[in-house]
């Protein structure tokens, strides 16, 4: 068995001690774990953004990886806690829709309600440190999931568009990254040959291979590293220059 990997995704930021405390909780139960930060810059309480970020990040990790994801506006309430096996990886998260993107894009998935608790009574405001972190550490250390929870049905899923289907002619922006690039839910393999794109009234033109295929400050459509259709502006921001936000529609015009 190789070195266990635990990734961390949260809206905690890096100014306070919260991320360090959650990492310490993982290491208390699995000192050998290799901890990898996906991001801690999710906008506060942005469960949808966290779901997409987590789902895209999971594609790069091997089977057995444990993903600890905590964006938890309902902390301290009666909302359930989850351990999900998705495509042979594990996700430990609140049951608030955070697993949506990964769940809907996987064929193999099983959800368990996390019922195990450490002996020490948890804080009502920091389950990432007191419950989720220890559970992720136990999983990474080889604890059987049935010692942590019981099988359940489908977890809470957000009302967000599923990946586009062949023949569709509209894409929806699901994420704006720090460069202002607008990622849609539309997979590359479902785009019609010779398609052109219109975003928020702006004619984008045909699909390009890379940003440098257009002049500076010109918009373009390309397939991003996620394998999804992306609208960008070379050396600029599609969010700012084209007025794109999460939920904006990109029209696909077949040739």
C-alpha positions in Angstrom: 0.0 0.0 0.0 1.4 3.4 -1.0 1.4 6.6 1.1 -2.2 7.6 1.8 -3.3 10.8 0.2 -5.8 13.2 1.7 -6.9 16.3 -0.2 -8.5 19.3 1.4 -11.1 21.7 0.0 -12.7 24.5 2.1 -13.9 28.1 2.3 -11.7 28.7 5.3 -9.1 30.9 3.6 -5.6 30.9 4.9 -5.5 33.9 7.3 -6.8 32.0 10.3 -5.8 28.8 12.0 -8.7 26.7 10.7 -6.9 24.9 7.9 -4.0 24.0 10.1 -6.4 22.7 12.8 -8.2 20.5 10.3 -4.9 19.1 8.9 -3.7 18.3 12.5 -7.0 16.4 13.1 -6.3 14.2 10.0 -2.7 13.6 11.0 -3.7 12.6 14.5 -5.5 9.6 13.1 -3.2 9.0 10.1 0.3 10.4 10.7 1.6 8.9 7.4 -0.9 10.8 5.3 0.3 13.1 2.6 -1.9 16.2 2.7 -2.7 18.1 -0.6 -4.6 21.4 -0.6 -7.0 21.7 -3.5 -8.1 25.2 -2.4 -9.2 27.0 0.7 -10.4 30.0 -1.3 -13.9 28.9 -2.1 -16.2 31.9 -1.6 -17.8 31.7 1.9 -20.8 29.3 1.9 -20.5 28.7 -1.9 -21.4 25.0 -1.9 -21.9 24.9 -5.7 -18.5 26.4 -6.4 -16.9 23.9 -4.0 -18.8 21.0 -5.6 -17.5 21.9 -9.1 -14.0 22.5 -7.9 -13.9 19.2 -6.0 -15.3 17.2 -8.9 -12.8 18.6 -11.3 -9.9 18.1 -9.0 -10.8 14.5 -8.3 -10.1 13.5 -11.9 -6.3 13.8 -11.2 -6.1 11.5 -8.3 -5.7 7.8 -8.0 -8.1 5.2 -6.5 -8.1 5.2 -2.8 -7.5 9.0 -2.4 -9.5 10.6 0.4 -11.0 14.0 -0.3 -11.9 16.1 2.8 -14.3 18.8 1.6 -15.8 21.3 4.1 -18.0 24.2 3.0 -20.7 23.8 5.6 -23.2 26.7 6.2 -25.3 24.2 8.2 -22.7 23.3 10.7 -24.2 22.5 14.1 -27.6 21.7 12.6 -29.3 18.3 12.0 -27.8 18.0 8.5 -26.2 14.7 7.8 -22.6 14.0 7.3 -21.3 11.8 4.5 -18.6 9.4 3.4 -19.1 8.7 -0.3 -17.2 6.3 -2.5 -17.1 7.9 -5.9 -15.2 6.3 -8.8 -13.0 4.3 -6.3 -12.1 7.5 -4.3 -13.5 8.7 -1.0 -15.2 12.0 -0.2 -15.8 13.1 3.4 -18.2 16.1 3.4 -21.4 17.5 4.8 -24.6 16.3 3.1 -25.5 19.7 1.6 -24.9 19.1 -2.1 -21.1 19.4 -2.0 -20.7 16.0 -3.7 -23.1 16.9 -6.6 -20.6 17.4 -9.5 -18.5 14.3 -8.7 -21.6 12.2 -8.0 -23.3 13.0 -11.2 -20.2 12.5 -13.3 -19.4 9.0 -11.9 -20.9 5.6 -12.8 -19.7 3.9 -9.6 -20.9 5.6 -6.4 -22.1 4.6 -2.9 -23.1 6.9 -0.1 -22.8 6.3 3.7 -24.0 8.4 6.5 -21.1 9.3 8.7 -22.3 8.3 12.2 -19.0 7.7 14.0 -17.8 10.4 16.4 -14.5 10.8 18.2 -14.7 10.4 22.0 -14.2 14.1 22.5 -17.4 16.1 22.1 -17.3 18.2 19.0 -17.6 21.9 18.7 -20.9 23.1 17.3 -19.1 25.4 14.8 -16.0 23.4 13.6 -17.0 19.9 12.5 -14.1 20.1 9.9 -11.7 19.7 12.8 -13.7 17.7 15.2 -15.6 15.2 13.0 -14.7 15.3 9.3 -11.0 15.6 9.7 -10.8 12.6 12.1 -13.0 10.5 9.8 -10.9 11.3 6.8 -7.8 10.3 8.8 -9.3 7.0 9.8 -10.3 6.3 6.2 -6.8 7.1 5.0 -5.4 4.9 7.7 -7.3 1.9 6.4 -10.4 1.9 8.6 -13.3 0.0 7.0 -16.1 2.5 6.0 -18.7 0.3 7.8 -17.0 1.3 11.1 -17.6 4.9 10.3 -21.2 4.9 9.0 -24.1 3.1 7.5 -25.2 2.8 3.8 -27.8 5.3 2.7 -29.5 6.3 -0.5 -28.7 9.2 -2.8 -27.2 12.2 -0.9 -28.5 15.8 -1.3 -27.8 17.0 -4.8 -27.9 20.6 -6.0 -30.2 21.7 -8.7 -27.4 22.4 -11.2 -27.3 21.4 -14.8 -26.0 18.0 -15.6 -23.2 17.7 -18.2 -24.5 18.6 -21.6 -25.9 15.9 -23.9 -25.2 15.4 -27.6 -27.3 17.7 -29.7 -27.7 20.4 -27.1 -27.2 24.0 -28.3 -26.7 25.9 -25.1 -23.9 25.8 -22.5 -24.1 27.3 -19.1 -21.2 28.9 -17.2 -20.6 26.9 -14.0 -17.4 28.6 -12.8 -15.3 31.7 -13.2 -11.6 31.2 -12.3 -9.2 33.8 -11.0 -8.1 34.7 -14.5 -11.7 35.4 -15.5 -12.0 32.3 -17.7 -15.6 31.0 -17.8 -15.9 27.3 -17.7 -19.2 25.7 -18.9 -20.7 22.3 -18.3 -20.4 21.3 -22.0 -17.9 18.5 -22.7 -15.6 18.7 -25.7 -16.8 15.5 -27.2 -20.4 16.7 -27.5 -19.6 19.9 -29.5 -20.8 19.8 -33.1 -18.2 20.1 -35.8 -17.6 23.7 -36.9 -19.6 25.2 -34.1 -19.5 28.9 -33.3 -20.3 30.5 -30.0 -22.2 33.6 -28.7 -21.8 34.6 -25.1 -23.9 37.3 -23.5 -24.5 38.8 -26.9 -20.8 38.7 -27.9 -19.9 36.7 -31.0 -17.0 34.6 -30.0 -16.4 32.7 -33.3 -15.2 29.1 -33.8 -13.3 26.9 -31.3 -9.7 27.7 -30.9 -6.8 25.5 -29.7 -5.1 27.9 -27.3 -5.3 31.5 -26.0 -2.6 32.8 -28.4 -4.8 31.8 -31.4 -6.4 35.3 -31.2 -5.1 38.8 -30.7 -4.7 40.3 -27.2 -8.0 41.3 -25.5 -10.0 39.3 -28.0 -12.6 36.7 -26.8 -12.3 33.0 -27.8 -13.8 29.7 -27.1 -11.5 26.7 -26.4 -11.5 23.4 -24.5 -10.0 24.0 -21.0 -7.9 21.6 -19.0 -11.1 20.2 -17.5 -12.2 18.9 -20.9 -15.1 21.4 -20.9 -16.0 24.3 -23.1 -14.5 27.5 -21.9 -14.9 31.2 -22.9 -11.9 33.4 -22.3 -10.3 36.7 -23.3 -6.7 36.6 -24.2 -4.7 38.6 -21.7 -7.9 39.7 -20.1 -11.0 38.4 -18.2 -14.1 37.0 -19.9 -15.9 37.7 -16.6 -15.1 41.4 -16.7 -14.9 42.0 -20.5 -17.9 40.0 -21.5 -20.0 40.3 -18.4 -20.1 36.6 -17.8 -21.1 35.2 -14.4 -22.1 31.7 -13.1 -25.3 30.9 -14.8 -24.6 32.9 -18.0 -25.7 31.1 -21.2 -23.4 30.4 -24.1 -25.2 29.7 -27.4 -23.7 27.1 -29.7 -24.4 27.8 -33.3 -23.8 24.8 -35.6 -22.3 25.4 -38.9 
